[in-house]
Amino acid sequence: LLSAIPESDPFPPLDEIEQTLLDAVKSKEPYCSLLESCILSDYEAEECRPAQCPFENSAACTYLESCFDPSVQTEYGVALGLLSEGEKLSEKVWDEKKDETATSSTAGDSKSAGVQGWGVP
């Protein structure tokens, strides 16, 4: 099968294929090209936290807006182990500073996104 590939027309190098794919994604959904660096930097950069839905495709915005529903957020919180069964996300205090009066078992459990932007209080 490899002998069917003419030597005069080799496959492009993987770096070139990757860059072509990244460019294609960026042309359709510019925000998607930022996601990897945003995730790695914990969404610290302002461009990672747009004030409005960053997607060109309105269906993507509609789909993601379902995640803003408090019941959906609570379900994910339970599934990820961030909330106990019966606890509500809206009742949780997300503060990176540990309360001096909290016990050591609950003090380490509180986490904060530390960011604000579209859909993030």
C-alpha positions as CSV (number, residue, x, y, z in Angstrom):
1,L,0.0,0.0,0.0
2,L,2.8,2.4,0.8
3,S,4.3,1.8,-2.6
4,A,1.2,3.4,-4.1
5,I,2.3,6.8,-2.7
6,P,4.4,8.5,-5.3
7,E,7.7,9.8,-3.9
8,S,7.2,13.1,-5.8
9,D,4.0,13.8,-3.8
10,P,4.9,12.9,-0.1
11,F,2.5,13.7,2.7
12,P,3.1,17.1,4.3
13,P,4.9,17.1,7.7
14,L,2.7,16.8,10.8
15,D,3.5,20.4,11.8
16,E,2.1,21.7,8.5
17,I,-1.0,19.5,8.9
18,E,-1.5,20.8,12.4
19,Q,-1.1,24.4,11.4
20,T,-3.6,24.0,8.6
21,L,-6.1,22.6,11.0
22,L,-5.5,25.3,13.6
23,D,-5.9,28.0,10.9
24,A,-9.1,26.4,9.7
25,V,-10.5,26.3,13.2
26,K,-9.4,29.9,13.9
27,S,-11.1,31.1,10.7
28,K,-14.5,29.6,11.8
29,E,-14.4,30.0,15.6
30,P,-11.6,32.4,16.7
31,Y,-12.2,31.8,20.4
32,C,-11.5,28.0,19.9
33,S,-7.9,28.9,18.9
34,L,-7.5,30.5,22.4
35,L,-8.9,27.7,24.5
36,E,-5.7,25.7,25.1
37,S,-3.7,28.7,26.3
38,C,-6.7,29.9,28.3
39,I,-7.0,26.5,30.1
40,L,-3.3,26.4,30.7
41,S,-3.3,29.9,32.2
42,D,-6.5,29.3,34.3
43,Y,-8.3,31.9,32.2
44,E,-6.2,34.7,33.6
45,A,-5.9,36.7,30.3
46,E,-8.8,39.1,29.6
47,E,-9.3,37.6,26.1
48,C,-10.1,34.3,27.8
49,R,-13.1,35.9,29.7
50,P,-15.2,37.7,27.1
51,A,-18.2,39.7,28.3
52,Q,-20.5,38.0,25.7
53,C,-20.6,34.6,24.1
54,P,-17.3,34.4,22.2
55,F,-18.6,31.9,19.5
56,E,-19.6,32.9,16.0
57,N,-22.1,30.0,15.9
58,S,-25.2,31.1,17.8
59,A,-26.1,27.4,18.3
60,A,-22.9,27.0,20.3
61,C,-23.9,29.9,22.5
62,T,-27.4,28.5,23.1
63,Y,-25.9,25.1,23.9
64,L,-23.4,26.5,26.4
65,E,-26.0,28.8,28.0
66,S,-27.7,25.7,29.3
67,C,-24.7,25.3,31.6
68,F,-25.7,28.6,33.3
69,D,-28.8,27.0,34.7
70,P,-28.3,26.6,38.5
71,S,-29.7,23.0,38.5
72,V,-27.3,21.9,35.8
73,Q,-24.4,23.6,37.6
74,T,-25.4,21.8,40.8
75,E,-25.5,18.4,39.0
76,Y,-22.0,19.0,37.6
77,G,-20.8,20.1,41.0
78,V,-22.1,16.8,42.6
79,A,-20.7,14.7,39.7
80,L,-17.2,16.4,40.0
81,G,-17.2,16.0,43.8
82,L,-17.2,19.7,44.5
83,L,-20.7,19.5,46.1
84,S,-22.3,17.0,48.4
85,E,-25.6,15.4,47.5
86,G,-28.4,17.9,48.4
87,E,-26.0,20.9,48.5
88,K,-26.7,23.6,46.0
89,L,-24.0,25.5,44.1
90,S,-25.7,28.8,44.8
91,E,-25.3,28.2,48.5
92,K,-21.6,27.3,48.3
93,V,-19.0,29.9,49.2
94,W,-16.2,29.9,46.6
95,D,-13.4,31.7,48.3
96,E,-9.7,30.9,47.8
97,K,-8.9,32.3,51.2
98,K,-9.3,29.7,53.9
99,D,-11.6,30.7,56.8
100,E,-9.6,30.5,60.0
101,T,-12.6,29.1,61.8
102,A,-13.2,26.3,59.3
103,T,-12.0,22.8,59.9
104,S,-9.1,21.5,57.9
105,S,-11.4,19.1,56.1
106,T,-13.6,21.8,54.7
107,A,-11.1,24.5,54.3
108,G,-9.2,22.7,51.5
109,D,-12.4,22.0,49.7
110,S,-13.3,25.5,48.7
111,K,-12.2,26.5,45.2
112,S,-12.8,29.6,43.1
113,A,-12.6,30.1,39.4
114,G,-11.0,33.5,40.2
115,V,-12.4,34.9,37.0
116,Q,-15.3,36.8,35.7
117,G,-16.7,36.9,32.2
118,W,-19.6,35.6,30.1
119,G,-21.7,33.4,32.4
120,V,-19.2,33.6,35.3
121,P,-20.2,35.7,38.3
